[in-house]
Amino acid sequence: MMTLKYNELTGFINAEQPAPVSEVAVIIVGFRNSGDIAACLHALSRATSGPAFDVFICENGGSDAFHRLISDLLDEEGPCRRREPVGIAMDLAAGRFTQVERLGFRTGAPNVWVGCAGDNLGYAGGINAWLFPLGRIDGWRGIWILNPDTEPTELALAALFERAESGRKAMVGCTILDSDESEHIRFRGGLHWQKIAARDVAIGLGERLDVSYDVAPVEQAMDSPSGASMYVTRWCIEAIGPMDESYFLFYEDLDWGIRAKHLGLGYARDSIVIHKRGTTTGSARNAAAIPKLSVYLQHRNGIRFVRRHFPWTLPLRVAMSLFHAVRFLKRQAPRNSWAVIQGVSAGLRGETGRPSWHRENLASVAGAPSEFRPR
């Protein structure tokens, strides 16, 4: 007799069929940046070894952006081709997507599932929109969260998977570079939280790629992988729960890592990911050009983060934010100086989620949250 499992988000899944998801689920959250996503998938398609994987994309930018993304992925020079919609039965009315398309790489086996979010779910919400239904499906051992503006090298996933499996690590970070021509590190493993300064720092920032080092101190210093590329095991997710959507954007990766640290964080030094900084987070060299929402959420969520994990450092965090407000004024960015003050005030009031005052275009701040925190 054929048995069925019911998932309130995805409908019925045939429990006797082979697992419809490979060993790793690659999750990408996009917002009207189809070119970045296409480049990321091209890079993923060049993987030469490692576990089998499928790709799950959440498009947060609405129906038009969803159809543009599908078109760009299926373009003559795109990475994908269309496949029949089988394997996962989607009950979209009960889920968080209004549309789902099943594509696949032009070469190789991976499926590429593309979901159109009914609203901008934020970074964690976009991840959870796929993570919740995946939780009811057997077969996969971990997820790999990638910024849409990243391009992993051929062995990146294999190295992450090996470190997680052989080292029994809950989460694993990689080596992140700002460009494929860079000889200097942006992240070695991930982030470290400096309690006395109430801020996070990028481990290995500025070090040469070829410098010798010991992996053990890096893993000991890690408080979280960078949200631009973080591998998370299934058993870790089952132990600590999903990413916290109350942040909406910024700090949810660090919050997740802190929650998982007691289970073991790892660094796969041979996993190299190129990150084209700023195309998804709105990073800008000009202080006045940084989107107000980015600044607001960085400082609001910084307050929320320290209240949850290091409450005794709250005065330090407030002081750090005020320091940045003054810096914005000195850099002739009064609007963002005010955004810092507003964000701190909202954090102290306990505001969470997407700010009620903002219903405008979020394209400039749709990516991973670890790129533009004050340091």
C-alpha positions, 0 to 999 in steps of 0.5 A: 500500500502506498503511504503519504506524508502530509505537509501543511506547506507542500501538500502530500508527498509520496513516502514510498518514492525515492527521496526527491531531494539530493544530499544537499539543498542549495538555498538562494534568496533573491530580489530582482537580481536575476543576472547574479543568480544566473551567474551563481548557477553557472558556477554551481553547474561546474562542480566537479565532485562532492555530494549531489545537490538540488537548488531552491530559489526564493524570489522575493521581488514579486511576480514580474521579477519571478518571470524575469528570473525564469526567462534569464535562467532559460535563456540561450546562455542561461544555466537551466532548462525546463523540466516536468513538475514532478517529484514534489507536490506543491500545495501553493495555497497553503504555502508561502509561494504563489508560483513554483517552477521546476527547472534543471541544469543544462548538464547534470542531474540537479533540479532547480526549484524557483518559488515566487514569494507572495510578499517580501519575506526578508532573508530568513523568511526566504530561506525558511520558505523552502526549509520548512517543506524540506523538513518533511522530506527524507534524503538530504543531509544539509543545506548550503545557503548562498548569496545570489551574488556569489560564485563558488569554485568547483570544489567548494561544496565538496569541501564543506560537506566533507568537513561537516561529515568527518568533523561532525560540525553543525555549521561550516564556513568557507573562504570568501574572496571579494573577487576571483583575482583577489589574493586577500581574504574577506572571510576565513570561516566566518564571524567573531563577536567581540563582546567588549566592543559589542560588534562582529568582525570578519575572521581573517579579513585582509590576510593573504590567501596563501598565508599558512595558518592552523584551522583549529584557532579559526574554528575556535574563534568562529561564532557563525559562518558568514551568511554569504555562504553557510553550510548547515547540517540537517541535525543542527536544524532539527536541534536549534530550529530554523533561522529567526525571521524576526530580524527580517534582514541583518544579524539573523545569520550571526544569531543562528550561528551563536545558537549552534556554536555549542554543537560545533562550528567548522571551517573548510579552508579549501571551500572557496567562494567569490563574493561580488560585494554590494550587489545584494546588500546595498554596500556603497563606498559613498556613505550617503548612497547606502540605503536608509533601510540597510542602516536602520535595520543594521542598528535596530537588529544589533540592539536585538541581537545583544539583548538576546545573547549578551544583554550586559553589553547593551550600553556598549552597543548603543554607544557603538551605534551613536558613534556611527551616527556621528561618523555618518554626519562627518561623512556628509550623510545626515539622512543615514545618521538619523537612520541610525538613531531611528534604528536604535530607538526601534531596537530599544522599543522591541520592534521586529520584522519588516518595518511598518514604515517601509513598503518600497523597493527593497532591491538594494538590501535583499541579500545576505546580512553579513556584508554591511554591518558596522565594524 
